[in-house]
Amino acid sequence: MANNFNDAQISLTDATLTDVYTATNKSLVIAGTFANTGTTAMNISIQKYDSSATASKYIFKDVSLPSGSSLTLPKIVLQTSDKIQAQTDDASGNCDIHLQLLTDVS
């Protein structure tokens, strides 16, 4: 199986937990940025959903993200059907998310 580079982008539009990326094969998040596009500070939480355990674990929980700033995600291994999920406390979401991925990792 060949390794493939890919990316995923999403803008959060409300304060609900949102699936950012779902792995279709074993994948590696090699970089990720979460940018506050609003005019006020927000808190952001980022989770990894482990499909084999049917449970989510926090990567970051309620991290303060001032207006105009960003947060960088560490490298994360995803098995098939695992997810990266994000949520802000901003009713309008106001967060742009960019993930750089290595997919089909063997």
Steps between C-alpha positions, in 0.01 A plus 500: 500500500641841403514796736303802377507860614161661550342791680168582663347838574184594683351811660307457823165680481358439848596373846426130441756218488592463132679224312798662328644188336413129497775258394403258225831314544785521750612865487733747666414861575839657433393860568188689594396858566191633679452875436264734686334706225266685740538834676505360855692232687358149507572169666563203274503127571647241263441126535607177336217251465632144517255284303631170641436616857194710403634780718641850460805635680601866520811625324425855620216595736362852537818668374463878478545625145515883474354672195734475201713225653548133419576170666724231352409134524765234572550192282220245553462142376151407382383146437218432253178680609676708770408870498636840591219707657490865608271732693514865605293686755421767237136478384612588145793256499742755351781248459675387182670160520768368265650151528790363295486122477697199393239240404511131416791453740623144518 
